[in-house]
Amino acid sequence: MISTTKPMTAHDGEAVYEMMRAFYSSPAVYTNGSDEIFRNDIAQCIGDNPYVEGYVFCNEEEIQGYGMVAKSYSTEFGKNCIWIEDIYVKPHWRGAGIGTGFLKFISEKYADCLIRLEVEQDNKYARRVYENCGFEALPYMEMKK
């Protein structure tokens, strides 16, 4: 079944919210998030925030997953940077090439940008997908305040 990546709309909000709850409670994500953060993220994706974009992956029958990207600039690499913040595919659609399709979509849309993402060390399946799409591990730790 064909999957399409399209911009997230207000109509997609509840479905994305439920997928975010599943994603952020899984071992694929280090932090748990909160309902307030999830709702705010969706509002920013469908609003006019120039720093974040939200997408849904769907066929004619259902939303199969979602993705969110954030925009920044990397002084380390000297170019604009797209951070893939979230990629979530519903369990029964995993292995169908949907995540790979999203990575290709973002790589083509932002061909002149550095594309970065985070992945948990233990998430071997996701790491393999990312490596097959040309991503490579960076040798340092990220910190936050």
QUILINMO-V321918 format. One record per pair of residues at least 4 apart in sequence whose ideal C-beta (glycine too) atoms are under 7 Angstrom apart, sorted by sequence separation. I is the first residue (numbers start at 1). J is the second residue. D is the distance in whole Angstrom. If there is no record, write none. Layout:
# QUILINMO-V321918
I_J_D + I_J_D
This chain:
# QUILINMO-V321918
8_12_5 + 12_16_5 + 13_17_6 + 14_18_7 + 15_19_7 + 16_20_6 + 17_21_7 + 18_22_7 + 19_23_6 + 20_24_6 + 21_25_6 + 22_26_7 + 33_37_5 + 34_38_7 + 35_39_6 + 36_40_6 + 37_41_6 + 38_42_7 + 39_43_6 + 40_44_6 + 41_45_6 + 42_46_6 + 43_47_6 + 58_62_6 + 89_93_5 + 97_101_6 + 98_102_7 + 99_103_7 + 100_104_6 + 101_105_6 + 102_106_6 + 103_107_6 + 104_108_6 + 105_109_6 + 106_110_6 + 107_111_7 + 119_123_5 + 123_127_6 + 124_128_6 + 125_129_7 + 126_130_6 + 127_131_6 + 128_132_6 + 129_133_7 + 131_135_6 + 23_28_7 + 24_29_5 + 33_38_6 + 44_49_4 + 58_63_5 + 59_64_7 + 74_79_6 + 89_94_5 + 93_98_6 + 110_115_6 + 130_135_4 + 23_29_6 + 58_64_6 + 25_32_7 + 45_52_6 + 56_63_5 + 57_64_5 + 73_80_6 + 74_81_4 + 119_126_5 + 8_16_6 + 24_32_6 + 44_52_5 + 45_53_6 + 46_54_7 + 57_65_4 + 73_81_6 + 107_115_6 + 119_127_5 + 24_33_4 + 45_54_3 + 57_66_7 + 71_80_7 + 72_81_5 + 89_98_5 + 106_115_6 + 56_66_5 + 89_99_5 + 55_66_6 + 71_82_6 + 72_83_6 + 119_130_6 + 42_54_7 + 54_66_7 + 55_67_5 + 87_99_5 + 20_33_7 + 69_82_5 + 70_83_4 + 117_130_7 + 54_68_5 + 69_83_6 + 69_84_5 + 70_85_5 + 87_102_6 + 52_68_6 + 53_69_5 + 69_85_6 + 21_38_7 + 67_84_7 + 68_85_4 + 20_38_4 + 52_70_5 + 68_86_4 + 117_135_7 + 51_70_6 + 67_86_6 + 51_71_5 + 66_86_7 + 67_87_5 + 17_38_6 + 17_39_7 + 66_88_6 + 84_106_6 + 45_68_6 + 65_88_5 + 65_89_4 + 82_106_6 + 17_42_6 + 64_89_6 + 65_90_6 + 16_42_6 + 64_90_6 + 41_68_7 + 65_93_6 + 82_110_5 + 13_42_5 + 64_93_4 + 100_129_6 + 99_129_6 + 103_133_5 + 82_113_5 + 84_115_7 + 57_89_7 + 81_113_6 + 13_46_7 + 65_98_6 + 79_112_7 + 80_113_5 + 81_114_5 + 82_115_5 + 83_116_5 + 84_117_4 + 100_133_6 + 64_98_6 + 79_113_6 + 83_117_7 + 67_102_5 + 79_114_5 + 81_116_6 + 10_46_5 + 8_45_5 + 9_46_6 + 69_106_6 + 77_114_5 + 8_46_6 + 16_56_7 + 74_114_5 + 57_98_5 + 12_56_5 + 57_102_6 + 8_54_3 + 19_65_7 + 8_55_6 + 19_66_5 + 55_102_7 + 7_55_6 + 8_56_5 + 15_63_5 + 6_55_7 + 5_55_5 + 6_56_6 + 16_66_5 + 12_63_6 + 5_57_6 + 6_58_7 + 3_57_5 + 4_58_6 + 3_58_7 + 3_59_6 + 2_59_6 + 1_59_5 + 8_66_7 + 3_64_6 + 23_86_7 + 23_88_4 + 19_88_5 + 19_90_7 + 30_120_6 + 28_120_6 + 27_120_7 + 3_98_5 + 27_122_7 + 28_123_5 + 5_101_7 + 5_102_6 + 3_101_6 + 28_126_7 + 5_105_5
